[in-house]
Amino acid sequence: MGRSPFTLAAAVTAALPGAEVTGARVLTADGDGRFDSAVASLRDGRELAIRVADDDEAATELSAEALALRALTPGARSMLPFDAPTYIGETRVGDARALVTELLPGFQIDAALVPGGRGAAESMGAAIAAVHALPVSVVRGAGLPARSAAEVRDDISRLVDEAAATGRVPARLTVRWREAVADDDLWRFESTVVLGGVQSTSFVFDDDSELGPQVTGLLGWHALSVGDPAVDLAWLSAAPDAAADVQAAYARASERTPDAAIEARARLLAELEFARWLVHGDALRRSDIVDDAAALLESLAAGLHDDVLSADSPRSDGVDSALAALDRVPVQSSPAIDTSMQTDAYNPDDLWQDDTEGLDLDDVSPRIAAGGLETEDLSGVRDDPRVDGSASSNRDAETDAADSWPSSSARGAKPTSAAPPSDEEGSPEDEAQRAARAALQRWKSSDSE
C-alpha cells in the first residue's frame, strides 16, 4: 500500500465534512493493486471504505462507480435482497481521485471453491437475478450505457474480427466464434440491467445457520448498464462445482422470459476474454502479452473436441479446463471487479460455530479478508496537509466504462489437516453447506498458527 491509513482517513473527512474519524486500518481483503485503500472508523459507529486510484484507468473506474452508486436510488435498493455500497463522497488525495463508500462487512469465496448445492451457489444465482430484475429506467435515467441484443452481437463480431486479424487465433476458434455470432437463436434475448461482468468475489456473504452462506452484499457496480444478462454469468466457467446450481437458482428467481441460450452466450463471453487480452496486447505492441494470450487460445482450442456453442450444446470438460486459466489474465481496464476497497471481514469467532467434524477441509476454501486489526488513533487527522480538503460529493462522473476483463488470480486459504471422518452421512446439499463452513474453520486454524 503506497499511502498510509492516516492519509486516507484524512481524505474521508474531506469527502464527508464534519465526520469525526476515531481510527483507521488497512482494508484487509485482497485486491489487484490498482488502488490504495483503508477503513475509517467514525465516532457515530459507522465504518467507511476509501479507494484511491493509482492510474488513469483506475480513476475512470472510480468515477463510473460513483455514478452507478448514485443511480441506485432508495427505491431501487429496496428491490435488492442484499446491500450495495452506499455512496458517501469523492475527493482527491494529492493528484489522485478518491471515492468513499460505506463498508460492506463479510467474506468472499473464489470461483473454483464455491460449493454446489444449497447455500452460497443458490444465493448467488438469486442475487444476480435480482440485479437483472431492476427497472431499466434506473440505468437510463442516470445516463449509463444501454445496448440492445443487436448491438451486443455487433460488438462481439468486431472483437472476433480484431482478434482474428492478429493471426494468432487458432482457426477452429475463429470458426467457432463466427458460427456463434451467426446463430440467430443465440441472440434472441431481452436486454436487462447488468453489472457488466460479475466475478465470484463480487459477492459478500454472511452465514445462515439453516440455509448456509447467504449473499448479503454485492460489489463492483462501476459497469452498471443495460445489456446481455449472460455477461454476469460468464464467471461460472471457473466455478465447476457450483455452475449448475447457480444457473438453476438464477432461472428460478428470474422474472423474465426463459433464455435458453444464456449459458452458451456466457461461455462465449468467457472464451472471448482471451481474445480481448490478445487484442489488448497487440494494440500495445506487447509481444509478451500477445504470446501469453496466444498460448491460452491454443489451450482453449485443444479442449474443444467437436462441441459447438448453441442453446442445446452440452458442456465440454476440455473447454472448462482451458477456461480455468482465465485467472491468469491480468486485470486491465474497468469494469473489472475489485473487492479490495469495499468489504472487510467479520471476526471469524462470530461465524459458523457449529460442529464441522466429518469434513474434508481441503474440499473447499473461501477467500476471507483477514480482519480484526486494531484501529489507530487519528487525533488531528483532519489537519493532514497531504489531503485536498475540497469535498466533491456532487462531482460529475464519467459515464463510459471499458469492456470487462477477468479478475486477477485468486488465492485460497492456507492448507491444514483434515478433520477425522464422521460416521454420519447427510444429503449432498447438507454436505455442501458443511463444507463451506469447514473452510472458515480451516482459515481460523491457519490464521492462528
C-alpha positions, -999 to +999 in steps of 0.1 A: +000+000+000+016+033-011-004+057+012-008+052+049-042+047+065-038+081+082-036+099+049-066+080+035-086+086+067-079+123+064-094+122+028-126+107+043-130+139+064-127+159+032-153+138+013-177+139+044-174+173+061-180+171+098-171+134+101-152+126+133-127+099+125-116+079+155-095+052+139-081+038+107-068+005+095-058-011+062-086-027+044-077-064+045-094-080+016-072-090-013-071-066-043-054-062-076-030-034-066-047-007-087-060+012-056-047+023-022-074+015+004-083+019+040-112+017+065-120+047+086-140+043+118-163+072+127-174+083+161-211+075+152-201+038+148-200+037+110-171+023+091-162+038+057-141+024+029-119+047+008-103+038-025-076+060-041-068+054-078-032+047-088-036+054-125-060+069-151-078+037-157-085+032-120-097+068-118-121+062-146-134+032-128-139+051-096-158+078-115-181+052-131-186+035-097-196+068-081-222+075-109-236+040-106-240+040-069-257+074-070-281+059-096-292+033-071-320+053-055-336+042-023-364+027-043-340+007-065-321-005-034-353-017-018-358-041-046-325-058-039-323-086-013-288-076-004-268-044+002-249-023-023-222+001-011-236+035-002-220+065-019-206+089+007-185+113-014-154+120-035-123+140-031-086+139-041-055+127-023-027+147-039-034+143-076-053+111-073-091+106-073-106+091-042-141+075-036-156+070-002-184+044+004-199+027+034-181-006+042-198-039+035-186-065+060-185-101+051-164-128+034-158-138-002-153-172-020-131-178-050-150-192-080-132-225-081-141-230-044-178-222-044-196-254-033-226-266-051-260-273-035-278-251-010-262-221+004-237-200-015-244-212-050-282-208-048-279-174-031-255-162-058-279-172-086-308-154-069-287-123-063-278-120-100-315-124-109-324-096-086-300-072-103-314-082-137-349-075-124-342-039-117-361-015-140-340-003-169-351+032-160-325+031-132-298+029-158-313+051-185-322+078-161-286+081-149-273+083-185-255+050-182-248+028-212-276+007-227-272-018-256-297-039-274-292-075-284-282-064-319-256-040-306-241-066-282-239-090-312-222-064-334-196-057-307-187-093-303-185-097-341-160-068-342-139-083-314-137-117-332-126-099-364-100-079-345-086-110-327-085-130-360-067-101-377-037-106-354-031-140-370-026-156-336-061-172-331-064-209-339-086-214-370-110-236-352-117-209-326-123-183-352-148-206-369-164-215-336-169-178-326-181-167-360-206-195-362-219-184-327-222-148-339-241-160-370-266-182-350-297-161-346-310-183-319-282-172-295-291-136-298-328-136-291-326-122-256-341-093-237-316-067-225-316-062-188-298-042-161-264-058-157-233-053-136-213-058-167-191-087-155-197-102-121-170-123-105-173-147-076-156-122-054-183-096-062-204-114-036-202-107+001-215-135+024-228-140+059-237-173+074-272-185+080-275-214+105-301-231+084-295-221+048-257-218+048-237-189+034-261-162+020-253-132-001-256-100+020-238-076-003-227-071-039-197-052-051-184-038-083-211-015-097-189+006-120-200-012-152-238-009-144-256-007-177-283-023-198-271-052-219-268-090-222-276-108-189-251-135-199-222-112-191-229-116-154-228-154-157-196-158-177-176-163-145-193-197-139-168-212-164-143-210-135-168-225-109-172-261-120-188-273-087-213-245-084-222-236-120-252-258-125-267-247-091-261-210-097-277-213-131-307-232-118-312-207-089-309-178-114-335-194-137-359-200-108-356-164-095-357-147-129-388-128-137-381-126-174-390-150-203-367-180-201-335-176-221-325-210-235-292-196-249-279-177-219-254-204-208-240-207-243-235-169-246-219-169-211-194-195-223-188-175-254-181-143-234-157-163-211-138-176-241-136-141-256-117-128-226-086-145-241-094-127-274-096-093-255-063-100-239-048-107-273-062-076-289-051-055-259-015-068-263-015-063-300-027-027-296+001-020-272+026-039-293+035-060-263+048-093-276+048-108-242+011-103-238+004-114-273+024-146-268+006-153-235-028-148-250-019-170-280-008-198-257-041-196-238-060-197-270-041-227-282-050-245-249-086-235-253-087-248-289-072-281-278-101-287-254-128-281-279-132-315-294-164-313-316-186-293-294-204-261-307-218-231-290-256-234-292-285-233-269-287-271-266-250-279-267-236-299-237-208-286-216-173-297-225-149-307-198-120-299-220-132-263-226-139-259-189-103-269-181-089-244-205-112-217-192-098-223-157-068-203-170-089-171-171-075-160-138-041-159-154-052-129-175-043-098-155-068-072-146-067-043-171-093-016-176-127-012-160-151-027-153-130-054-137-144-063-102-121-050-075-131-060-040-101-046-022-119-014-011-154-023-003-155-051+022-137-063+053-141-094+074-162-104+103-144-117+133-142-154+124-151-163+160-185-148+154-193-171+124-200-208+119-197-222+154-214-255+147-195-287+146-176-294+114-163-329+121-166-354+093-155-330+066-125-330+043-114-294+049-094-294+016-127-297-003-135-260-003-118-228+009-134-194+009-113-164+003-117-144+035-104-110+043-084-112+074-098-087+098-095-079+135-068-053+131-068-027+159-076+008+148-052+036+153-057+069+170-064+096+145-064+127+166-060+157+144-061+137+112-083+163+095-053+186+096-032+163+074-016+187+048-014+159+022-051+159+016-070+183-007-099+194+016-123+203-011-151+178-009-168+169-042-199+148-033-217+161-063-189+159-088-200+148-123-187+113-131-178+099-165-205+076-178-185+053-200-168+022-187-144+000-208-151-036-217-149-063-190-117-080-181-113-111-159-102-109-123-067-115-111-055-148-098-073-160-067-058-173-035-074-198-013-068-203+024-037-219+039-039-257+039-043-275+071-050-311+081-085-325+075-108-334+103-113-371+111-141-388+091-176-389+105-198-419+108-228-398+099-237-391+062-260-364+051-275-352+018-252-337-008-268-303-001-260-306+036-225-317+029-220-286+007-231-263+035-209-281+060-180-279+035-184-242+032-185-238+069-154-260+073-135-237+050-138-209+076-127-233+103-096-241+082-088-204+078-092-198+116-068-227+123-042-215+098-045-179+109-037-189+145-006-209+135 
